[in-house]
Amino acid sequence: MKKIGIVANLKKNGSRELLDQLKQWLQKRDVQVFDSLENSVEEMLRQSDMVICLGGDGTFLSVASHMRAVSIPILGVNLGSLGFLTEVKQTEVFEEINAYLLGQHTIEKRLMIACSAASHQQKIERRFVALNDIVVSREGLTRLLHIEVSVSGEKLTAFRGDGVIIATPTGSTAYSLSAGGAIIHPKLETLMITPICPHASALRSMVVGADEKISIHIRTDRDQEKALLTADGQENMEIDDSYSVEITRSNTVLQLIKSSRRSYFATLRENFKIPG
C-alpha cells in the first residue's frame, strides 16, 4: 500500500477544499494518507513514501527544512502564481499524482546545504539545513557588517556591507538573484557566494564547488549590535562576533517530483515573463 503525506497551507484560498478532495481521491485508490492537520511534519515524513505540498514555494521550503534524517520525494502544488519549486498548478495535481502512482514520474535530485553556527564563548551551537540559501545579514539598526568569508580554510574576501548569501543552484533564483547573483542550473553541484550591498562596488558573486566548506565571521561596530542568520527564510537566530558560521554540502539530497508539463527552462520563462 502506498503511503502519501499532504502538507496544506490553510492560508491559501482553496487549500482545505483541495486537501479534502485529495484525501478522498487517494483513499479510493487504496492509498494511506497522512496530513499536516492531524500529524506533525516529522511524523508524517517518517510514515510516508512521498509528500504533497499545497501552497507555494514557502510551504515547500518549510517541509524541506525537516529533511534531515529522512528524504522522500516531494510534489509541490502552487495555489497562487507559478513557483520555482511548486511547478504543478492546482488543475494539474490529480494528473501528476496519478503519474506517480503509475511510476511514470520523474525525480530530480537537488543539492541541499548544512549550516553550523557555534559560539564557544556562549557555549551555543545550532544546526540548519537549507534548500535555497543561508543568509547572514545586519539586523534592525545595526550598521554595516564587517564580513570575512573563507573557502576551505583560505580567506576569499573581507568587506563591509549588509550581509552575504550562500545559495545553492535551486536558491540562485531567490534572494541571491535579487542581490545580483547569477541563475545556476539546478543540475550543477555548486554553491554561490553573493555579497549583499557591499561597500566595495567591484565585489561580485562567486561560484565554488559544492564540496568546499564556506566559513563566515562577522564583526559589528558596536558590542550590542548583532547579525541575523536565516536558513531558507524559515529559521533564524541572532549571532555576534563570537560565532563561527560554517556551511557545507548536506548529506541529505532533496527529491523533487518534476512537472510532466513543463521543464526547468519553461518554468524560468513563465516566472520571469521571458518570451519563448
Buried (B, 14 or more C-beta within 10 A) or exposed (E): EBBBBBBBBEEBEEBBEBBEEBBEBBEEEEBBBBBBEEBEBEEBBBBBBBBBBBBBBBBBBBBBBBBBEEBBBBBBBBBBEBBBBBBBBBEBBBEBBEBBBEEEBEBBEBBBBBBBBBBEEEEEEBEBBBBBBBBBBBBEEBEBBBBBBBBEEEEBBEBBBBBBBBBBBBBBBBBBBEBBBBEBEBEEEBBBBBBBBBEEEEBEBBBBEBEBBBBBBBBBEEEEBBBBBBBBBBBBBEBBBEBBBBBBBBEBEBBBBBBBEBEBEBBBBBBEEEEE
